[in-house]
Every structure is written in structure tokens, then in C-alpha cells.
Amino acid sequence: MTTFHVPQRMDFSAVAPKVFKAVLALDTAAREGLDPVLLELVQIRASQINHCAYCIDYHTSDARKAGETEERIYQLSAWEESSLYTEKERAALALTEAVTLLPQGVSDEVYSEAAKHFDDKELAQLIALIFTVNAWNRMNVTTRKTPGTE
């Protein structure tokens, strides 16, 4: 099978190491206290929306390591139509989509549903995780970081 090679535009971490390290520190802080499987689902879903092949590859691998099933990973792009996700996960995924697609806003309904499943600290962490994965997505899509590269 012949595959199409998408050339990387730049190695962001080498060109802007201080920025890269700052986003890495933000990523570490945002993950604190969140369930490892939930955080990978959120990161995969945001990466799907943003078309970040590198991040989809990275986070599906981490999701498997955290114990996520193939079936749930495969159905994530259609989570609203799937019965495989808990109410808490569904609330997190809805919030992920609202924050990722921000020009449409985060409705009171979406926010309230998330607030029913996460206390204030967890909700703040979840919001931070969502905006952090969006930062990674934008960095990696813009520079064309491709799966299989470090």
C-alpha cells in the first residue's frame, strides 16, 4: 500500500522551546485529578474535530494504555448516537465540543450538565484540559506534525 506523505513544516519544539515547554507544563497541570480514560476521550474528541492526525494517533494510543476499549474509541466520533458512554462522559464530551467550537458558544444547558457531574475543581480541570488539547491541536495542525514523529 502506498501512503501519502504530509511533510512537516517545522519542528515547533526545537524552534520555540520556551513556548513548547510552557504548553507542556499547562498540559501537566490540566490533567491533575482527572480520570485517565476520560481525559483521553476528551483529547481524542477535540483532536477529531480539529483534524489533528498526530494528536488522534497519540491520544488513541494513550487511551488504550489507560484501559479504553477499541469499540469506544471507534464510536467516539458519533458519541451522541452511542450507548457506550456514561452520563458523565457524555457531559464532558458535550463540553469538549462546545469549547472546541467556541464561536457557537458554550450553552447554559451544556455547562449545567457538566456541572452536575463534576465539582468546581474537576470542572475547572476539565475546561483547562479542553483548551490545552486545542492549543496542541492548533500547534500540530499548523506545523503539520505527523503521526509517528516525536
Order of alpha helices (4+ residues) and beta strands (2+ residues): alpha-alpha-alpha-alpha-alpha-alpha-alpha-alpha
